[in-house]
Amino acid sequence: KYGTLTTQDGGYRLKLPAGEHTVFFSYLGFRKEIRTVNLIKNQTLSIALVEEQVETEEVLITDDGRDPAYALIKLAIKNKKKNSRPFPEYQYQAYSKMRLGFPENYNQDSLRALFDSFGSEDDEEESESKKKKKPKKEPESEQDEAKEEEDKEVPLMLQSGILYLSETVSEVFVKEPNQAHERILSSRVSGRSKQFSFLGSLSNRFDVYKNRMVMEGVSDRGVVSPIAGDALFFYDYKLLGTVKEGGFQTYKIQVIPKREIDPVFRGIIYLADSTYAVSATDLVVTRKQSISLLDTLAIRQDYLPVEGAWLPFKTRKRFAFNFSFFVIQLPFSGTTTTLLSGYEVNKGLEKKIFRQGLIAIDDSALTYDDAYWKQVRPVPLTVAERKDYTVRDSLEAVYTSPAYLDSLTRATRRVNVNGLLFFGQTFRNFRKKTSLKIDPLLEQIGFNPMEGWFAGAKVTKTWEREKQGSFSISPAIRYGFSNEQFGYQLTGQMTGKNGFRLTVSGGDYISEFSRFSQIPFYNNTYNALADKQSFMRLYRKRFGEAEMEAEPLNGLSFVVNARYEDRSEMENTSDFTFSNNDEPYEPNFTLPAHEALIGEVTVRYRPFNKYIQTPNGRISLGSRWPQLEATYTKGFPELGGDAADFQKLTVGIRKTSRLGIFGKSSWRVTAGRFLSQDQVYFPDVFHFKGNQIFIRFQAFDEFFLLPYYERSSTRDFVEGHWEHAFEGFLLNKVPGVRKLKLKEYAGLHYLIQENGNPYLELNVGLEARIFRVLPLRFDLNFLLIGNGSRARDFGWKFQMLENNVVLGG
């Protein structure tokens, strides 16, 4: 039940209790060696493995002419449930290592050229100043001179060729059929002494018994396992022979894709005699098999015989991909290595273990020094890995020093005009952990017919609190030059563990009629100036508001909101435009002056939600179950006069479901009703997200053609959204087109209201990856049912999903 790995040159260290042990030495493709060791003190034992002897036995010729491997695979599928769950519960220790960087044989000249192309005058000046301050050291030999010449132009932290390196030591508890918990005892990330690594045993797990291996962003449809329930539809098999060693006999079977375009592996799988359990795998999948982002993914996994069953022992994944950006070509490669050891089966695990989340990180996980890691690490680091730890840990000491933090603080004080105008600018104090952010000025300047030209400013001051979240204050001002009204508001926010958030705000400011934003200000400005179409509808409010959000129990969260608003109407005061349109702007909604005191409670619940528990809080991972949501809103009439007086309730359910090779579906259904409506004003009715512009923010659960506020009312409603991502399932079968790696989408969006006409839209779309990273999507939208609606019958959009920006018409 104990095990270890070797280095590339075969060096290893295996820690065992004193006594007699039977030690197995194995490597895929070689004969297993078995030695008995009587361990009294430390011993050195070297073994040379020879290639495995694959025997070809008598072959039975069947009437269908199939290779005998098919019968063996069928038996493996038949016994899959028993072999995947051989024990009701068990536990083990795990060591995991993740490494990402450049290939070992990557041309360093290319890397130096790349950084030369990104160099700046400031870098040159800094380099010259360093040369003047630091005396030049004469190389002791030609090799030293060549090495100095090679390294001097590549950043120090990249000279090892490694971009990311992490290790974890953990213990894992499993209770069938579907409960697992990993406790990360120690964690280390190169150059990041305060950063945890979540890449433990469960994160790196490969389970050949599962029908699909799903990898978000790499293979959303999932790669089909060679022993999946429908594997014979995707694979051909060939029995290469049997391997006899150590008292075991295994069948060596080659797995061959029936079609290169299917999401499948190719390689070797070993099945144990009599039980037909998997004892080893050597599998590869490439871009030809419909994976994206990665070019190649190779998985080698060995299993260990434990009390008559075969359990995973070591897993190594290797992956490679190329990043292309015009003339720049950067190859990357990486490995994840996981070693499972110290199995304890049917020990009787306490139920409370599985109430601690999928992964829990000990408070002391980051406290261990280098001496500890040398003791617990089952395989020594490579030369490049040792160099990476040494360099990055040394650099971290420099980067976290007061002098360096002060220099970073001074650097952020430089005003960047482009950033200030288009992207905003943040001034940081790295030692005090505070920041001052100025929102982009172009987002604070614009036009609408209610205010005319307006200008404003917003800044946010933030104080970060160690392991306790943050606190921020955001003042904002705004002036309308046509209506000659000055607006101001102040917002304070505090965040903490487990999603806790407290927000308090107040002032005299403008607001959209819906609680969610319908149209970005800058887009409405463009439409007004270019086409004399202003879709934004605003009212003015003097207000005070407080909102608290928390997740007291896993999967159960709530938001409590209380707000007071003194509302007044905003009329059009400007008819300015750059277009030749002489028609006046559409009038704003009328709104009689009134007060509103409103309380609102939202409760969300996702059963059996999985999460990662860190010393800093909880990170939700979702669940197979749908999320339930309910919101109750009440307007209190105690203010008297014409104060808002109503009660309304909305309930909803949403879920994203994976459908194997067919892709994944996302859906949401919401229903609403006013329980009482003695005095209801337009800001408090049910509103729906629409679209009449060519740039907007987008999510699948919105309408693409519905005019803003057209269906806003107090009537009972049911709203439904569904979108399916085929993930290449259709176009992957079209020759030539499949090389583009396009992804297909289709969706339906429905709304029915009491005593109202139903509304139904259809959207279909294609998504491609620009530079293999940035998704760009094109959608067509069709109005299927919409009697009495001003919605267009047809529309289109471009969507850049990474930034939630949608371009369309």
N, C-alpha and C positions, 0 to 999 in steps of 0.2 A: 504493500500500500504506500510505500515511500518511493520517490523518484526524483530525478534531476535531469538537466540537459547538459550537453557538451558545447564547448566553443567550436569555432570552425576548424581548429586544429585538433579537436578531440579531447581537450582538457576538461575535467569535470571534478566535482566535489559532491559527495553524498553523505549526509549526516544520518546516522543510525544509532539506536540504543545498543549497548553492549550485548553480545550473544551471537548465536549462529543465524545466518541469514542466507537465503537463496537470492542471488542478484541476476537479473536479466539485462543483457546488453543488446539493444536492437536499434536498427535504422532501416527505414523503408527501402526495400530492394535488396537487403542483405540478410544473411542468415543470423538468427538470434543465437547469442552465446549465453550459457547459464553457468554460473560459478557459485559455489558454496563458500561463504566467508565466515570464519569464527572471529568476531571482532572483539578484541580485548583492548587494543589501543589503535591509534591511527595507522592505517595501512595505505600503501600505494599499490594499485592493481591496474595494469595496462592490458588492453584487449585489442586484437586486430580482427575485424569482421571480414568475411568473404561474401561474395555475391550469393544471394539465395538460389537454391536449386528448385526450379519449377518443374514438377513432374507432370507428364501427360499420361493419364490413365486411360483405361478402356472408355470409348465413347459410344453411347447408345444413339443409333440413328433413328430419329422419330419420323412419323409419317408426314409431318409438316416441314421437315428438313431444317428445323431451327437448331441453333447452337445450344448445347446443354446449359449455357449460362442463363438462358431465359427461365428455365425451370427453377434454378437456384434463386434468381431475382424474385420470382413469384413467391417462393418460400420465405424470402427475406421480408417481402411486403406482408405476407400473411402473418408472420411472427413479429411484425414491427411494434405493435402495442406492448407486447410482453417484453421485448428487448429494450425498448425505450424507457420502460418503467419497471426495471427488475426488482426494485425494493420500494416499499411504501415511503420510506424516508431515509435520508443519508446526509452526511456532511463531509467536507474536505477542506484542505488548505490550498491556497492558490497564490501563485506569483505571476504577474503580468507585466509585460514591457511593450511600450509603443514607441516606434521610431519613425520619423518622417524627415526626408532630406533629399539631397541630390544623389543620383546613382554613384556608386563607388568609382566607376570609371569615367565619370563626367569630366569633360575637358575644362580645366580650371581657367584656361585662357578665355573661353566663352563667358565664364562667370565674371572675370575681371573686366572684359569688354562691356558686359551688361552694366556694371556699376560705373564704368567710365561714362557710358551714355546717359546715366542718371545724375552725373556729377553737376555741381553748380559752382558759381563764382565764390560763394561763401565757403563751400567745401575746400576750394583751392586755396583761399586765403587762410583758412584754418590749418590746412595741411602745411602751407608755407611757414606759418607762425610756429607750428610744432617742430618743423625742421630746424628753425633758428634757435629754439629753446633747448632742443634735445641734441646732444653731441652724437655724431654718427659713430657707430661701433663697427670696426673693421671686421669683415667675415674671416673666420679662422681657416676655412677651406673653400674649395670650389663648390662643394655640395651645399655648404652654409650660404654661400653667395647666391646660388640658384634658388635655394629655399626662401631666402630673404626677398629676392626679386619676385618670386611666385606669390608670396603672402602679402607684400606691402600694399597692393592695390585692392585686396579683398577685405571687407570688414572682418574684424577679429572674430566676431561671434559666428561667422559663416565658414571659417577656415576648416572646421571639422567636417563640413559638408552636411551637417545635421541642422534641421530647422526646429524640430520638436523631439524631445526625449522625456519619457516619464516611466515610472515604475510604481507598482502597488503590490502590497502583501495583504491578503485578506483570508477570511474564513467564510465558507458558503454553506447554507443550510437549504435542503430541498425536501419538500413534502409533496408527493404526487396527489392529484394529477397536475396541479398548476401553481403551486406555491413555492416561492424561492426568496431567499434573503441573503444578501452579501454584506458582511461587515468589514469595511476597509480599515485594517489596523494601522497601516503606515502608507504614506503616499509621498512621492517625490517627483517634481518637475524641474528639469534642468534650467537654472537661472531664475526660477520663480519659487522662492522659499515659502511664500504665503499662498500659493495656488494649489488647490487639490486636483488630483486626477481621478476622474470617474471611470477611466478605462480599465476596469478590473475584469474578473472572470466572466461575469454575466454580460458585460458590454462587448466582450470579444468572443462570446460563445458562438460556436457553429454546431448546429444540431442536424445531422444528416437524416434523422428520423422525421423531421418536419417536412411537410410537402413542399414548402417554399422557403427560400432564404431571402427575406426582404431587407433591403438596405436603402434607407431614405436618401433620395437624390442620386443613388447609383443604380439601383434596381427596384423601383417602386412596385413593379409587377411581381417581383420575386423570381429567383432562379430556381428551377424545378430540381428537386432532389433525385438522384438516380434510383431511389427506392420509394418515391412518392406513390400515392395510390394510383395515379394515372401515368406513371413513369414510362410504361411500355408504349404509350402514344408518342413520347418524345425521344426515346433512346433505342439504340441497338446495342447488343451485348455480345461479348466474345470471351469464352473461358480460355484463359491463357495457361491454366494448369493449377496444380495444388502445391502448397508449401507445407512441409512437415518439419516441425521443430518444437522443442520444449514440451513434448507431450501433446501438442496441439496440431491440428490440421486445418488449414485455411484455403479457401478458393480465391484465386487471383483472377478478377474479371475486369476486362476493359469496357468502359462505357463510352459510347459513340453517339453523338447527336444525329437524329434522323434528318434534321434540317438545320443548317448553320444559322438560320435566322431566329430560331427559337431561343428563349432564355434558359439555356441548359449548360451543364458542365461537360467536359471531356476529361478522361483520365483513367485512373485505376481505383477499384474498390475491392477490399478483402472481406470475405464472409467466413465466419467461424463454422467449422463442421458441426453438424447435429443441431445447434441452436440457430444457425443462420443469422447471428448477430454480426454487426459491422465491427471488424477488428482494426481496420486502418483505411484511410482514404488519401488519395493524391489527385486532386481535382483542379481544373483550370477553367476560367471563363474569360472571354475577351469581348471587345466592342462588337465583334461580329454577332455575338449572342445577345444583343439588345441591352447591354449595360451602358450607362452614360457616365460621363466625367472620367472614370478610370479606363485605361487601355487594357489592362490585364489584372486579374485577381487569381492568385494561386493559393489553395488551401491544402495543407498536409496535416493529418490528424492521426494520432495513435491512440489505441484503447488499451486498457489494462484489465487482465482477468482478476475479478474480485468476487470471491465466494460464488463461483459458478456463473457469473455474469461479466459482461464486458462494459467497462465504464471509461469515459474520456480521460486520457492521461496528459497528452500534450497536443497543442494546436498552434500551428504557425501559419499566419496569413501574410502573403507578400502581394503588394500591389504597385502598379506603376501607371503614370499618366504624363501627358505632355500638355503644357499650357502654351497656347499660341496667341500672340498679339502682334498682328502685322508681321514684321520681320523678326520679332523676338520669339525664340523657341526655348522653352525651359522644361527640361525633363525632371520629373520627381519620382521618387520611389519610397516605399515604406514597408515596415514589417510590424506585426503584432504577434507577440509570443506569449502563450499562456501555459503554465505547468500546474497540473492538479495532482495533489499528493495527500497522503495521510487520510485515506478514506475510512470513515466509520459508518457502517450500515445498520439500519434497524435499531438505532440507539435509543429512540424515544425522545423526540424533540418537543420542547415546550411550545404551546400555542402562541405565547406572547412574542416569541422570536419573529413571527411573520406579521406582527402588528407594527413593526418598526420601519416599514417601507421596503421597497425593492433593494435599495442600497442605503447603508448608513455609514457615515464616515466618523471615526472616533475623534474626539476633541484633541487627542494627543497625536493624531496621525502625522502632523508636520514637525514634530519635535525631535525626531531621531536624526542622529549625526551620521557621518560617513562610515564610522567604525561599525555601527549597527547594520548598515546596508551591506557592507562587506561580509558580515556574518550570515545574513538571511538570504542574500542573493544566491540562487542555486547555480547560476552560470556567470563567470566573470565577465566584466565589460570588455568590449573591443577597444583597441587603441583610440579609434575615433570617438567612441562614447566617453572614454576617460577624459580625452581632451575637451570634449564638449562640456562635461560637468565642470572641469577645472576652469575653463575660460568663462563660461556663463555665470558660474557662482562668483568668480572674482569680479566680473563686470557688474553683477547685481550689487555687490558691496560698494562699488563705485557709484552706481546709479541711485542707490538709496542713501548715500552720504549727504549730510547737510549742504556741503559746498556744491555738489552736483545739482541737488534739488533747487537750490537758490539760482543756479545758472539756468535751469529750465524755466523757473518762474520769470526770470528776466527776459528770456527768449519769447515767452508768450505775450509779453507786454508790447511787442511790436504790432502796430496797427496794419492790418492787411485790407486794403481798400476793396479788392474783389470779394474777399470773404465777408467783409462788413456789408457789402451791398447785396450779394447773391446768396451766401450760405450762412451768414452770421459769424460771429467770432467769440471765442471763449478765452478769457484770461484766467490762468490757474496759478494758485500758490501751492506748489507741490509739497512743501514742508508742512504747512498748516492744513492741507487737504481741503482747500476751499476753491471755488471757481466763480467767475462772473461771466455770464453768457449774455450777449447782445443778439437779439433776433435779427434776421436779415432785414435791412431797411426797405428793400423792394417789396417785402411782404407787408410792410406797414404803410405803404403809400399806394393809393389806388383811386378808383372812381366808382360811385354808384349814384343813381338819381336821387336817393334820399339824403345823402350827405354831400353830394357833389364830389369834388376832389377832397380826399382826406389824407392825413398824415399822422403818424403815431410812432411810438417807441415802446419796446418791452425789454426789460433786463431781468435776469434771474441770478440771484446770489444763492450758492449752495454750500452747505457745510457737511462734509462726510463724517460719519461717526463709525469708529472701528467696531465691526461686527454688530452694529446697531442701526444700520440703514443710513438715512440722511435727513437733513432739514433744509428747506429752501424757501425763499421769499421772492415773489415776482410782481413788481409794480409795472403797470402799463398805462399809457396815456394815449389819447386820440382826439383829433380835432377835425370837424367837417367844415370846409370853407364855404359851402353853399348854405347849409342850415345854421352855421355859426354856433355850433354846440361843441362844448369841450367834454370829453369823457375820461374817466379814470377808474382803475380798479387795482386792488391789491390782493394777491393770493399767497397763502402760506401752506406749505405741505411738509408732512413728516412721514417717513417710511420706516418700517421695521421688519422683524422676522415674520416668516410664514404669510407673506402677502399683506401685512398690515400697512394701511395708508390712512392718514388723517389730513383732510384738505379743508381750509377755511378761506373764504374769499368774500369780498364786498366792494361796493363802489357805485358809480353812476356810468353805465356803459351801454353799448348796443348789443343786441342778441338776435340770432335767427329764431324763427318761430318753433322749429323742432329742436329737441334737446341735443340731437346729433347734427353735425354739420352737413348741409345739403350740397353746398357749392364752395370751393375755395375762393377767397376774396380776389386773388390775382387772376383767376379764370373769369370771374364775373366782370372784372375790369376790362379784360380783352374783348369779351362779347359786347359789352356796352360801347366801347370806343370804336370797335371795328364794324359791328353789325347793328348797333343800337338795340340790343337785346339784353335786358338785365333781368336775370331769373332770381336774384337774391331778394328775400323778403325779410325786413328787419323791424324790430320794435325797440323802444328804449326802456331801461329799467334801472331804478335805484334799488339795490339789493344787498342782502347778506345771506351767505350760504355756508353750510358745514356738511361734510360727507366723510364717513368712515367706512373702510373696507377691511375685512379680516377673514381668515380661514381658521376657525377655532378647532375644527376636526378635519382630518384628511378627507378631501372630496366635498366638504361642506363649507361654503363661503357665503358671506352676506355683505350687502352694501346698504347703509342707512344714510338717508339724505334728508336734511331739513333746510328749507329756504323761504325767505321773505322777499317779495318783489313788489315794487310800486311801479306799475307798467303804464306806458303812454305810447300813443301812436306816432309813427314817423311818416310824413307825407313826402312825395317827390318835390324837390326844390331846385333841380337842375335838369336841363334838357340837352346837355353838351354831348357831342359825339364827333368822331372823325369821319363818319360815313355820310353819305348823301341822303340818308333816310330822313324825311321831314315829319314822319309820324311821331307823336309823343310816346314816351315810355309808358308801359303798362302801369297802372296805379298800384301802389302798395296796398296790402290788406288793411281794412279799417279795424281799429281796436279802441274801444272806449277806455278812458282812464279808469283804472281800478287797482286794488291791492290783492295780493294772493299770499297766503301762508300755507305752505305745502309740505307734507311729510311723505316720504317714500321709502319702502323697504324692498330690496331685491334679494332673493335667496336662490343659490345655485347648488345643485347636488349632482355629483357623479359617483355612482356606486363603485366600490372596489378600485378606486383610483390608485395607481402606482406612483411612487414618488421616491426621490433621493433626499435623505436627511443629512444635512451638513451642519457643522457647528454654527453656521451663519443663518440657517433657516431651512425651509423645505422647498424642493423643486418638483413641481408636478409633472408627471409623465403621461397622464391620461389613462384611459381604461377602455375595455371592449364594450362597456355599457354606455348608453347615451347620457348626455347631460340634461338634467331637468332644471327649469328656471321658472320662477314666478315673481311678479312685481305687483305690489299693491301701492296705490297712490291716493292720497286724500287731500282735498282742499278744505281747510278749516274755516268755517264762517264766523268765528269769534271776532274777527276784525270788524265785522259790521258793515253796513252800507252795501256796496256792490261787490264785496269780496267773493273770490272764487269759492264755490261750495259744490264738491263732487266727490265721488269715489269711483275708482276704476281698477280693473284687475287684468293683467296679461299673464298667460302661461305659455311655456314653450318647451320644445324638446329638440335636440340636435345631436348629430353623430356623423362620424366619418368611418366608413366601413371598407376594409380591403377585400377584394374579390379575386385574389390570386392573380393569374395571368391576365384576367380581364380588366385589371386596374383597380381604382378605388372610387367610391361614391361618397359625396358629402350632402347632407340634407338637413333642413331645419323647418319646423312647423310651429307657428305661433298663432294663438287665438286671444282675442280681447273683448272685454265688455265693460260698459259703465254700469256700476251697481247703483249709482244715484247721480243725477245731473241737475241739481237745483240751479246752479249758476256756473256755466262752463264757458271759458274764453278760448280763443283760437290757439294760444300756445299750449293748452292743456289737452287738446283732442288727440286722437290717434293719428300719427304721421307715418309715412312710408318713404323709404329711400328711393328716389327717382333719378332720372338722368336726361338732361336736354343739352348737354355741352360736349365738347370734344376733348376736354382734359378733366379728369376727375379721379377721386380715390375709389377703389373698387374692392368688393369682396363677393363671393359667390352668392350670398344671401341678400341680394339687392335686385332692383328692377333696372333694366338697361334702357328702356324706351319710355317709361312712365313719366309724364310731366310732374314737376315738383308740386306738392301740396294738392294735386288734382283729386286724390281720393281721401284727403284728410277729413275726418268726421268723428262723430261720437257713436256711430253705428257699430254693432257687433261685427267682428271680422274673423276670418281665418286666412292666414298668409302662409304659403308654402314655397320653398326653394329647394331644388335638387340639381346637382351638377355631377357628372361622371367624368373622371379622367381616365381615358383608355390607355394612356402610357405607351402608345405605339402599337397597341394590339392590332389595329386595322391596317395602318400604313406600312407596318413592318413587313407585310406580306406582298407589297408592291415592288417589283424589281426597279432598281434605280432610285426610287423615292426613299427606300429604307436607309440608304446611306446618309440621308439628311437628319436622321434621328428625330423625326417630328413626333410630337405628342398631340393627341386629339382630345377634344372636350365637347361635351354636349350637356345642355341644361334646360330645365323648365322652371318658370317662375309664375306663381298663381296667387290671385287675390280674389276673395269673394266677401262681400259685405251684405249685411241685412238689407233686404229690399233694394239691392243694387245689382248691376250687371257684372258678371264675372270678368276677370282680366287674366290673360295668359300670354306669356312670352316664351320664345325658344331662342337659345343661343348655341351656336356651334363655333368651335375655334381650333386653331393650330398653334402650337408653341415650338419654337426652335431655340437652341442655345447659341448665343453669340459669344465667340471666343471660348466656347465650351463651358462657360460659367454663367453668363448673364442670360436669363430667360426672356425672350421676346415673343409675345402672343398676339395673334390677329383673330378677332371675333366678328361674326356676322350675327345680327339680331333680327328676329322676325316677330311681329305681332300676330298671334294666332286668334285670340279672342279679345275684343276691346270695344264693344258697342258703346257709343257715347263718349269715348275717350279722345282726347286731342293727341294721343300718342301717334308717332309715325309708324308706318307699316314695316319699315326697314331701317336698319342702322348698322354701323361698323365701328370697330375700335381697335387700337393698338394698345397692348397692355405690357408694361414692364413691371413684372410682378415683384421683383426684388425690392423695388422702391415704392411699391403700391401706387405707381403712377399709371394712369390710363389715358391714352390718346385715342380719339375717335370722332365719330360724327353720326 
